[in-house]
Amino acid sequence: MLDFLSTSIIDSSGTSPLGVGGFILCVAAALAIGLVFALVYAHKSVCTKSFVMSLAMLPAIVCLVVMMVSGSIGAGVAVAGTFSLVRFRSAAGSAREICAVFLVMAVGIACGMGYIGYALLFTLIMSTVLLLYNRCGFGLAKNAELNKTLRITIPEDLDYGGVFDDVFEEYTSSHTLQSVKTTNMGSLFKLTYDLTLKRPGCEKAFIDALRCRNGNLEISSSIQSTVTGEL
Protein backbone atom coordinates (compact mmCIF):
# COMPACT_ATOMS: atom_id res chain seq x y z
CA MET A 1 0.00 0.00 0.00
CA LEU A 2 2.77 2.41 0.97
CA ASP A 3 4.72 1.50 -2.18
CA PHE A 4 1.68 2.42 -4.27
CA LEU A 5 1.45 5.81 -2.58
CA SER A 6 5.14 6.71 -2.90
CA THR A 7 5.74 5.43 -6.44
CA SER A 8 5.06 7.50 -9.54
CA ILE A 9 3.68 5.76 -12.62
CA ILE A 10 5.72 8.20 -14.75
CA ASP A 11 9.42 7.72 -15.38
CA SER A 12 10.96 10.74 -13.64
CA SER A 13 14.30 10.29 -15.44
CA GLY A 14 12.71 11.20 -18.77
CA THR A 15 14.27 8.18 -20.56
CA SER A 16 10.92 6.54 -21.19
CA PRO A 17 8.18 8.48 -23.00
CA LEU A 18 4.77 8.73 -21.39
CA GLY A 19 2.52 6.11 -22.93
CA VAL A 20 -1.09 6.59 -23.93
CA GLY A 21 -2.21 4.29 -21.13
CA GLY A 22 -0.31 6.25 -18.48
CA PHE A 23 -1.64 9.55 -19.89
CA ILE A 24 -5.25 8.35 -19.80
CA LEU A 25 -4.82 6.93 -16.28
CA CYS A 26 -3.40 10.21 -14.92
CA VAL A 27 -6.07 12.40 -16.56
CA ALA A 28 -8.89 10.04 -15.55
CA ALA A 29 -7.64 10.02 -11.95
CA ALA A 30 -7.43 13.83 -11.96
CA LEU A 31 -10.98 14.12 -13.31
CA ALA A 32 -12.35 11.63 -10.77
CA ILE A 33 -10.58 13.32 -7.86
CA GLY A 34 -11.71 16.76 -9.06
CA LEU A 35 -15.31 15.56 -9.28
CA VAL A 36 -15.18 14.12 -5.76
CA PHE A 37 -13.79 17.31 -4.26
CA ALA A 38 -16.23 19.50 -6.23
CA LEU A 39 -19.14 17.49 -4.82
CA VAL A 40 -17.72 17.72 -1.30
CA TYR A 41 -17.15 21.47 -1.66
CA ALA A 42 -20.70 22.06 -2.97
CA HIS A 43 -22.24 20.08 -0.09
CA LYS A 44 -24.26 22.54 2.02
CA SER A 45 -22.40 25.47 0.45
CA VAL A 46 -23.60 28.41 -1.63
CA CYS A 47 -21.61 28.41 -4.86
CA THR A 48 -22.20 28.88 -8.58
CA LYS A 49 -22.45 26.09 -11.14
CA SER A 50 -19.49 27.48 -13.08
CA PHE A 51 -17.24 27.47 -10.00
CA VAL A 52 -18.10 23.85 -9.12
CA MET A 53 -17.45 22.81 -12.73
CA SER A 54 -14.11 24.62 -12.63
CA LEU A 55 -13.11 22.71 -9.48
CA ALA A 56 -14.06 19.43 -11.17
CA MET A 57 -12.04 20.10 -14.35
CA LEU A 58 -9.07 22.06 -13.00
CA PRO A 59 -7.04 19.06 -11.70
CA ALA A 60 -7.07 17.46 -15.16
CA ILE A 61 -5.97 20.74 -16.78
CA VAL A 62 -3.12 21.20 -14.32
CA CYS A 63 -2.23 17.51 -14.73
CA LEU A 64 -1.81 18.01 -18.49
CA VAL A 65 0.31 21.13 -18.02
CA VAL A 66 2.66 19.33 -15.61
CA MET A 67 2.98 16.27 -17.88
CA MET A 68 3.75 18.41 -20.92
CA VAL A 69 6.57 20.34 -19.22
CA SER A 70 7.94 17.40 -17.20
CA GLY A 71 11.69 17.11 -17.68
CA SER A 72 12.00 20.53 -19.30
CA ILE A 73 14.48 23.11 -18.02
CA GLY A 74 11.77 25.76 -17.93
CA ALA A 75 9.18 23.54 -16.23
CA GLY A 76 8.95 25.65 -13.10
CA VAL A 77 8.62 28.91 -15.02
CA ALA A 78 6.05 27.45 -17.39
CA VAL A 79 3.83 26.06 -14.64
CA ALA A 80 4.07 29.25 -12.56
CA GLY A 81 3.24 31.34 -15.63
CA THR A 82 0.23 29.20 -16.47
CA PHE A 83 -1.16 29.51 -12.95
CA SER A 84 -0.60 33.26 -12.74
CA LEU A 85 -2.11 34.13 -16.13
CA VAL A 86 -5.39 32.24 -15.70
CA ARG A 87 -8.26 34.08 -14.01
CA PHE A 88 -11.10 31.85 -12.93
CA ARG A 89 -13.56 34.57 -11.96
CA SER A 90 -14.28 38.09 -13.13
CA ALA A 91 -14.54 39.19 -9.50
CA ALA A 92 -12.18 38.34 -6.67
CA GLY A 93 -13.23 35.17 -4.91
CA SER A 94 -13.60 34.57 -1.20
CA ALA A 95 -10.79 33.06 0.87
CA ARG A 96 -12.59 29.70 0.83
CA GLU A 97 -12.87 29.67 -2.98
CA ILE A 98 -9.22 30.64 -3.48
CA CYS A 99 -8.16 27.89 -1.06
CA ALA A 100 -10.26 25.36 -3.01
CA VAL A 101 -8.64 26.43 -6.29
CA PHE A 102 -5.13 25.97 -4.84
CA LEU A 103 -6.13 22.60 -3.40
CA VAL A 104 -7.33 21.17 -6.73
CA MET A 105 -4.22 22.62 -8.40
CA ALA A 106 -2.07 20.67 -5.95
CA VAL A 107 -4.02 17.51 -6.72
CA GLY A 108 -3.54 18.13 -10.44
CA ILE A 109 0.22 18.55 -9.97
CA ALA A 110 0.37 15.26 -8.05
CA CYS A 111 -1.53 13.46 -10.82
CA GLY A 112 0.60 15.11 -13.49
CA MET A 113 3.75 13.79 -11.80
CA GLY A 114 2.22 10.31 -11.60
CA TYR A 115 1.64 10.18 -7.84
CA ILE A 116 -1.99 9.12 -8.09
CA GLY A 117 -1.90 7.40 -4.69
CA TYR A 118 -0.78 10.58 -2.94
CA ALA A 119 -3.42 12.55 -4.85
CA LEU A 120 -6.16 10.16 -3.70
CA LEU A 121 -4.94 10.18 -0.09
CA PHE A 122 -4.65 13.97 -0.02
CA THR A 123 -8.16 14.39 -1.47
CA LEU A 124 -9.59 11.95 1.10
CA ILE A 125 -7.92 13.82 3.98
CA MET A 126 -8.91 17.32 2.82
CA SER A 127 -12.48 16.29 1.92
CA THR A 128 -12.93 14.78 5.39
CA VAL A 129 -11.53 17.92 7.02
CA LEU A 130 -13.80 20.16 4.93
CA LEU A 131 -16.91 18.13 5.82
CA LEU A 132 -15.99 18.18 9.51
CA TYR A 133 -15.41 21.95 9.49
CA ASN A 134 -18.74 22.53 7.72
CA ARG A 135 -20.58 20.26 10.15
CA CYS A 136 -19.21 21.84 13.33
CA GLY A 137 -19.52 25.42 12.02
CA PHE A 138 -15.79 26.07 12.33
CA GLY A 139 -14.89 29.73 11.73
CA LEU A 140 -18.41 31.11 12.15
CA ALA A 141 -18.64 34.15 14.38
CA LYS A 142 -20.52 33.58 17.62
CA ASN A 143 -24.10 34.93 17.38
CA ALA A 144 -23.44 36.10 13.81
CA GLU A 145 -27.21 36.46 13.27
CA LEU A 146 -27.18 39.42 15.66
CA ASN A 147 -24.88 41.45 13.40
CA LYS A 148 -27.07 43.55 11.12
CA THR A 149 -26.81 46.26 8.49
CA LEU A 150 -29.63 48.77 9.02
CA ARG A 151 -30.79 51.30 6.43
CA ILE A 152 -33.12 54.07 7.60
CA THR A 153 -34.82 56.76 5.50
CA ILE A 154 -35.55 60.02 7.33
CA PRO A 155 -36.95 63.44 6.28
CA GLU A 156 -34.43 66.23 5.70
CA ASP A 157 -35.62 68.26 8.69
CA LEU A 158 -34.85 65.44 11.17
CA ASP A 159 -31.46 65.73 12.88
CA TYR A 160 -30.07 62.21 12.65
CA GLY A 161 -27.14 63.04 14.95
CA GLY A 162 -28.85 61.84 18.12
CA VAL A 163 -32.49 61.18 17.35
CA PHE A 164 -32.07 57.38 17.53
CA ASP A 165 -29.54 57.19 20.38
CA ASP A 166 -31.95 56.01 23.07
CA VAL A 167 -33.44 53.36 20.76
CA PHE A 168 -29.97 52.07 19.87
CA GLU A 169 -29.03 52.05 23.54
CA GLU A 170 -32.03 49.88 24.38
CA TYR A 171 -31.80 47.32 21.58
CA THR A 172 -28.14 47.20 20.44
CA SER A 173 -24.83 46.48 22.12
CA SER A 174 -22.92 48.48 19.49
CA HIS A 175 -23.75 50.61 16.46
CA THR A 176 -21.77 52.59 13.90
CA LEU A 177 -23.05 55.06 11.31
CA GLN A 178 -21.35 53.94 8.08
CA SER A 179 -22.79 56.31 5.49
CA VAL A 180 -25.25 59.17 4.89
CA LYS A 181 -26.86 59.70 1.48
CA THR A 182 -29.41 62.23 0.21
CA THR A 183 -32.22 61.10 -2.05
CA ASN A 184 -35.48 62.32 -3.62
CA MET A 185 -33.99 65.70 -4.66
CA GLY A 186 -32.49 66.19 -1.21
CA SER A 187 -35.77 65.88 0.66
CA LEU A 188 -34.78 62.60 2.30
CA PHE A 189 -31.66 61.14 3.92
CA LYS A 190 -30.66 57.48 3.82
CA LEU A 191 -28.58 56.34 6.79
CA THR A 192 -26.64 53.07 6.90
CA TYR A 193 -25.62 51.55 10.25
CA ASP A 194 -23.64 48.46 11.18
CA LEU A 195 -24.91 47.23 14.53
CA THR A 196 -25.16 44.27 16.87
CA LEU A 197 -28.48 43.46 18.53
CA LYS A 198 -28.45 42.74 22.27
CA ARG A 199 -30.55 39.58 22.01
CA PRO A 200 -32.33 37.41 19.43
CA GLY A 201 -35.99 38.12 18.74
CA CYS A 202 -35.94 41.85 19.39
CA GLU A 203 -35.55 42.99 15.78
CA LYS A 204 -39.25 43.71 15.15
CA ALA A 205 -39.61 45.76 18.34
CA PHE A 206 -36.42 47.60 17.39
CA ILE A 207 -37.72 48.48 13.92
CA ASP A 208 -41.12 49.52 15.34
CA ALA A 209 -39.37 51.93 17.71
CA LEU A 210 -37.39 53.39 14.80
CA ARG A 211 -40.54 53.82 12.70
CA CYS A 212 -41.98 56.10 15.37
CA ARG A 213 -38.97 58.40 14.93
CA ASN A 214 -38.58 58.48 11.14
CA GLY A 215 -42.22 59.12 10.25
CA ASN A 216 -42.84 55.53 9.14
CA LEU A 217 -40.52 55.91 6.14
CA GLU A 218 -38.60 52.98 4.66
CA ILE A 219 -36.41 50.88 6.99
CA SER A 220 -34.50 47.76 5.93
CA SER A 221 -32.46 45.31 7.97
CA SER A 222 -30.12 42.65 6.57
CA ILE A 223 -27.41 40.28 7.76
CA GLN A 224 -24.09 42.07 7.93
CA SER A 225 -21.84 41.17 5.01
CA THR A 226 -18.34 39.88 5.77
CA VAL A 227 -17.20 39.01 2.21
CA THR A 228 -15.94 42.45 1.14
CA GLY A 229 -12.29 42.87 1.99
CA GLU A 230 -11.98 39.29 3.18
CA LEU A 231 -8.50 38.89 1.73
C-alpha positions in Angstrom: 0.0 0.0 0.0 2.8 2.4 1.0 4.7 1.5 -2.2 1.7 2.4 -4.3 1.5 5.8 -2.6 5.1 6.7 -2.9 5.7 5.4 -6.4 5.1 7.5 -9.5 3.7 5.8 -12.6 5.7 8.2 -14.8 9.4 7.7 -15.4 11.0 10.7 -13.6 14.3 10.3 -15.4 12.7 11.2 -18.8 14.3 8.2 -20.6 10.9 6.5 -21.2 8.2 8.5 -23.0 4.8 8.7 -21.4 2.5 6.1 -22.9 -1.1 6.6 -23.9 -2.2 4.3 -21.1 -0.3 6.3 -18.5 -1.6 9.5 -19.9 -5.2 8.3 -19.8 -4.8 6.9 -16.3 -3.4 10.2 -14.9 -6.1 12.4 -16.6 -8.9 10.0 -15.5 -7.6 10.0 -12.0 -7.4 13.8 -12.0 -11.0 14.1 -13.3 -12.3 11.6 -10.8 -10.6 13.3 -7.9 -11.7 16.8 -9.1 -15.3 15.6 -9.3 -15.2 14.1 -5.8 -13.8 17.3 -4.3 -16.2 19.5 -6.2 -19.1 17.5 -4.8 -17.7 17.7 -1.3 -17.2 21.5 -1.7 -20.7 22.1 -3.0 -22.2 20.1 -0.1 -24.3 22.5 2.0 -22.4 25.5 0.4 -23.6 28.4 -1.6 -21.6 28.4 -4.9 -22.2 28.9 -8.6 -22.4 26.1 -11.1 -19.5 27.5 -13.1 -17.2 27.5 -10.0 -18.1 23.8 -9.1 -17.5 22.8 -12.7 -14.1 24.6 -12.6 -13.1 22.7 -9.5 -14.1 19.4 -11.2 -12.0 20.1 -14.3 -9.1 22.1 -13.0 -7.0 19.1 -11.7 -7.1 17.5 -15.2 -6.0 20.7 -16.8 -3.1 21.2 -14.3 -2.2 17.5 -14.7 -1.8 18.0 -18.5 0.3 21.1 -18.0 2.7 19.3 -15.6 3.0 16.3 -17.9 3.8 18.4 -20.9 6.6 20.3 -19.2 7.9 17.4 -17.2 11.7 17.1 -17.7 12.0 20.5 -19.3 14.5 23.1 -18.0 11.8 25.8 -17.9 9.2 23.5 -16.2 9.0 25.7 -13.1 8.6 28.9 -15.0 6.1 27.5 -17.4 3.8 26.1 -14.6 4.1 29.3 -12.6 3.2 31.3 -15.6 0.2 29.2 -16.5 -1.2 29.5 -13.0 -0.6 33.3 -12.7 -2.1 34.1 -16.1 -5.4 32.2 -15.7 -8.3 34.1 -14.0 -11.1 31.8 -12.9 -13.6 34.6 -12.0 -14.3 38.1 -13.1 -14.5 39.2 -9.5 -12.2 38.3 -6.7 -13.2 35.2 -4.9 -13.6 34.6 -1.2 -10.8 33.1 0.9 -12.6 29.7 0.8 -12.9 29.7 -3.0 -9.2 30.6 -3.5 -8.2 27.9 -1.1 -10.3 25.4 -3.0 -8.6 26.4 -6.3 -5.1 26.0 -4.8 -6.1 22.6 -3.4 -7.3 21.2 -6.7 -4.2 22.6 -8.4 -2.1 20.7 -5.9 -4.0 17.5 -6.7 -3.5 18.1 -10.4 0.2 18.6 -10.0 0.4 15.3 -8.0 -1.5 13.5 -10.8 0.6 15.1 -13.5 3.8 13.8 -11.8 2.2 10.3 -11.6 1.6 10.2 -7.8 -2.0 9.1 -8.1 -1.9 7.4 -4.7 -0.8 10.6 -2.9 -3.4 12.6 -4.8 -6.2 10.2 -3.7 -4.9 10.2 -0.1 -4.7 14.0 0.0 -8.2 14.4 -1.5 -9.6 12.0 1.1 -7.9 13.8 4.0 -8.9 17.3 2.8 -12.5 16.3 1.9 -12.9 14.8 5.4 -11.5 17.9 7.0 -13.8 20.2 4.9 -16.9 18.1 5.8 -16.0 18.2 9.5 -15.4 21.9 9.5 -18.7 22.5 7.7 -20.6 20.3 10.2 -19.2 21.8 13.3 -19.5 25.4 12.0 -15.8 26.1 12.3 -14.9 29.7 11.7 -18.4 31.1 12.2 -18.6 34.2 14.4 -20.5 33.6 17.6 -24.1 34.9 17.4 -23.4 36.1 13.8 -27.2 36.5 13.3 -27.2 39.4 15.7 -24.9 41.4 13.4 -27.1 43.5 11.1 -26.8 46.3 8.5 -29.6 48.8 9.0 -30.8 51.3 6.4 -33.1 54.1 7.6 -34.8 56.8 5.5 -35.5 60.0 7.3 -36.9 63.4 6.3 -34.4 66.2 5.7 -35.6 68.3 8.7 -34.9 65.4 11.2 -31.5 65.7 12.9 -30.1 62.2 12.7 -27.1 63.0 14.9 -28.8 61.8 18.1 -32.5 61.2 17.4 -32.1 57.4 17.5 -29.5 57.2 20.4 -32.0 56.0 23.1 -33.4 53.4 20.8 -30.0 52.1 19.9 -29.0 52.1 23.5 -32.0 49.9 24.4 -31.8 47.3 21.6 -28.1 47.2 20.4 -24.8 46.5 22.1 -22.9 48.5 19.5 -23.8 50.6 16.5 -21.8 52.6 13.9 -23.1 55.1 11.3 -21.4 53.9 8.1 -22.8 56.3 5.5 -25.2 59.2 4.9 -26.9 59.7 1.5 -29.4 62.2 0.2 -32.2 61.1 -2.1 -35.5 62.3 -3.6 -34.0 65.7 -4.7 -32.5 66.2 -1.2 -35.8 65.9 0.7 -34.8 62.6 2.3 -31.7 61.1 3.9 -30.7 57.5 3.8 -28.6 56.3 6.8 -26.6 53.1 6.9 -25.6 51.5 10.3 -23.6 48.5 11.2 -24.9 47.2 14.5 -25.2 44.3 16.9 -28.5 43.5 18.5 -28.4 42.7 22.3 -30.6 39.6 22.0 -32.3 37.4 19.4 -36.0 38.1 18.7 -35.9 41.8 19.4 -35.5 43.0 15.8 -39.3 43.7 15.1 -39.6 45.8 18.3 -36.4 47.6 17.4 -37.7 48.5 13.9 -41.1 49.5 15.3 -39.4 51.9 17.7 -37.4 53.4 14.8 -40.5 53.8 12.7 -42.0 56.1 15.4 -39.0 58.4 14.9 -38.6 58.5 11.1 -42.2 59.1 10.3 -42.8 55.5 9.1 -40.5 55.9 6.1 -38.6 53.0 4.7 -36.4 50.9 7.0 -34.5 47.8 5.9 -32.5 45.3 8.0 -30.1 42.6 6.6 -27.4 40.3 7.8 -24.1 42.1 7.9 -21.8 41.2 5.0 -18.3 39.9 5.8 -17.2 39.0 2.2 -15.9 42.5 1.1 -12.3 42.9 2.0 -12.0 39.3 3.2 -8.5 38.9 1.7 
